[in-house]
Amino acid sequence: MTTFLKPCSSWRLLAALLLMSVVSCRDSTVKAPVATNGVAGKPPLSAIEATGLAAAAKAVDPSDVFFGSGLVPEIRIELKKSQETKLREDLRRYVKCTIVETLPNPDKPDSPLETTYTEVAIKVKGAAGSSRELDDKPAFTLNMNKHAKGQTFHGLDKLHLNNSVQDESYLCEWVCAEIARDAKVPATRVTHARVWLNGRDLGFYVLKEGFDRQFLTRHFGDATGNLYDGGFVQDVDVDLEKDSGKGPDDHSDLHALKAACEEPDAAARWPAIEQQLDVDAFLTFMAFERMTCHWDGYTPNKNNYRIYFSPKDGRARFLPHGMDQMFQDPGFPILEFPPAIVSSAVMHNPEWRERYKDRVIEMLPLFEAKRSNERIDALVSRLALVVHRQGDHFEQAFADRVREVKERIAAREPALREQLEQGDPTPIEFDESNQIEVADWYGAQETGDALLDEVDPETENKKYSIQVGESGQCVASFRRRVLLGPGRYRIEVRLKTAGVEPRTDEQGKGAGLRISGGKRDNSLEGDTDWQTVGYDFEVVDAIRDVELVAELRAMKGRLWIEPKAKLIRVVSP
């Protein structure tokens, strides 16, 4: 775990370390009032003091100094016209810019520390909810050494300026990063900044370090392993984007992790997973995501995560990301079986599930209201001057949002205890008929332009509909999760197709029915009238969260699905 400096009371040490932090950044220019043997306006340091400061400067990571100081930098981004044009043409492509950073001078408030970084690579970042155009309030990724080798920002190769448009408190990333580190979950450090773009004041931002070589070395001792970006709602069954690493380029490490999690024989599955995944670390990661209500993280939504394969043992470590919408639902479930491939496999192991619950109990003190309120109050106090300078309206709105975050966190801890007291969910109970009706399916799509709809939703003729979009590549479905005990089962649903030209892949082709992770032989193609389609499957574990899938894999056509399906228990144990 990283050790952070507390806000420093010594002007000499803080000033010296801050100057060390910026001066050590190659290819940057520092403007600050510096004396020959000390800081301007103060008496020269004694030989003992100078030796002590030199030793401290050598021993301390400049990024620790930056994040530990509590100071809020002003960052002015300067784009030449030609580079701005290139960025407007492709917001996700790096262009060159100059960064001028201004930090308060702890010794001389009227003479701030100013640093200029040249040849900095910059691009716009953000997914569906946070993405903004350049003329709005865009979020940025800055790569300090892409064009200027060896240049860093206070020791960082890469950093992010998040616009926080989905978190008007500007607190969630910071609060959750603090909780993550207390729980020994590797997480990027967070502070804040005031940002300008070509003279235009963009306002308040959340500043985060990137998943760079320094981050990986700090947490894992070696940055040469493969680091994967989870992308947008993608699981380990996709060849994820490799951000860095000297490991294999064929995604064989990801493939091995997926294969272990989907091993049908439970006796072979658990040791296979342990060989590919640091299970103990993953239990903590999963508890952290669930307890902070990270609904858009890996465990509940296969989103906002990184995977690092440590060179020491070759096993996967999951890293949290995108923590700007946290604690939104104080009752967010912690004991449900999650849908993501790795988390689902781990939670279906009875021993690991008990260890997970023990981990939740161990982490409960991190969510106590008094603890979080003290931390938030200290941060808000440090931000007060910067917030005030942005006007009365922003200051009042910020205060309101801070209060709401504190209330949501305060409501979370008792809700966690209540869920633990209620215990694990139980599988469906069948009566003597051995069948139940399954309704209330939800849509899911792997291709972006597939059209999912509910036809006549308020009538008895309600139907689900999936139609191929303009791309001619449709993989989409309606799904329903059911918790089952061991036994053999059959799911039946009525389907109808029109003009379906099938697309064939590993799971099946055309329209049909299966369970998640399974393959199907049933297939409807072309034009068909309503007919019952069935799929047989077996549950061998003591309890299994099964996802039923009625899907369309096609290049043309449309599928209709009756919303009430029949689930039959064929053989019970």
C-alpha positions, 0 to 999 in steps of 0.5 A: 500500500502506498504511504501518503504525505500528510499536508506539510506544516514545514514551509521548508520541506514542502517548498523543497519537495514541490520544487524537486517534484517539478524540477525533476520533470524533464523537458519542463520549465519551472518559474519560481523564486528560488534562493541560492541556499534556500527559498526566496524571502527566508534565511539560508538553510543550515548544512544539517537542514540542507542535508536533511531536505536533500535526503528527503527529496531523494527518498520521496516519490514526487507523485506522493508529494503532489497528491499528498500536498493537498494543493489544487493546481491551475492547468492551462492547456495551450493548443496551436490552431493546427493541433486543435484542428486535428483534435476536432477531426478525431477527438480520440487521437493524440495531438501535441499541446503545451501545459502551463501548471500553476501551484500555490507557493506555501512560502510566498502566496504572491509568487506561485510556482509555475511550470511549463510542459512542452510536447505533451500528448493530449486527447479527449476522453469519456464514454457515453455519459461523460463524453463532451465536445471540445467547445463544451467541457471535455475530459482529457487524457494527458500523456507526458512522455509520448513525444518528450521522452522522460518528461513527467508531471510530478512523476506521472507518465499519464494523467486524466482530467475528468469533467465530472459531469456525472458527479457534481460533487466532484467527490466520488472518485476521491472518496472511493480511491481512499476507500480502495487504498484502505482496503488494499485494492490498487486504485489510481490516486485522485486530486482536483484542478482548475482547467483552462483551454486556450484561455477559456475557463473550463472550471473545476476538474477531477485529476487522476493518475493514469494506469502507467508504469509508475502505478504498476511498479508501485503496486506490483513491483514490476510493470512488464505484465500485460495490462488490458482495458476493459473497454465499454461493457466488455467481458474477458470473452472479448480480446480486450485492448492491450495498453502495455506489457511484454507478455503474449500479444495473442490474448492467451492470458485472457483466454486461459482466464475465461476457459478456467471460469467456464470449466464445466467440471467444478472439481477441475474449475476451482484449481484452474481459476486459482492458477489464472486469478489472484482469488483473494485479491479478487474477493476484495476487489469484488467486495469493494465494487459492491459495497461502494455501489459501483453499478457500472463496474466489472462485477455488476456490469462488465464495465470500467475496469482494467486487468493486470497479469502480474509477471511474478505469478502470471495471475490476473488482478482486477483494477477499479475505474470510472468511479464517478457514480457511486453510492447512488443506491444505499440498498445496492445488493452485495449478495446477488450472484453477479453476471460477469464471467469471473465474478460469477464463477468466483461467487459460485464457489461456496468456500470463496463465497463465505470468504467474500462475506467475511471480507465485506464484514472486515471492510464495514468500518471503512464505510462508517459515517463519522470516518467518511465525514471527517475525510470529506470535511478535510477535503472540502476545507482544502478546496474552499478557496478554489470553489469560492473563486468560481462564483456563488452559484457554483459554491452553493451547488457544490455544498448541496452535492457534498451534503447529498454524498455524505447522506448517501454514504451514511445510509450505506453502512446500515444497509450493508449490515441489513443485507448480511443479516438477511443472508444469501438468496435462495433458489426457486422452489417448484411445486408438484407441477415442477414448472413455473412461469418466467416473465419480465425479461430485459434487453441486451445487445452486443451490436450497437444498432440492433433495435430492441423494443416492447410491442403493445407493452400495456396490453395482453398482446405484449411482445418483445421484438429484436430487429437487425439494424442498418449495419447488417450485423445483429447479436441481441437478446432478451434475458432473464436470470433465475436462481436454481438448485441442482437438477435438469431443466428445460426452458420453453418460449414461443418465437416468431421470425420474419425475413431472418438471414442467419449469422453463424457463430460459436453460440448458434445462428439465427433466432433461438433459445439457450442459457448464457455460456451455452451453445444451441442447436435450435434455430429459426430462419426466414419467415416462421409462424409462432412456435414453441422453442425449447432448450435443455440444460443441467445445473450441477452446482449446489446453487447456480444463477442461470441467465436465460437467453432468447436471441437473434444472430442475423444479418437481416430480419426480425424476431418476436418473443412472447414475454411469458416462458415456461421453466420446467424441472425435468429431474431433481436431485 
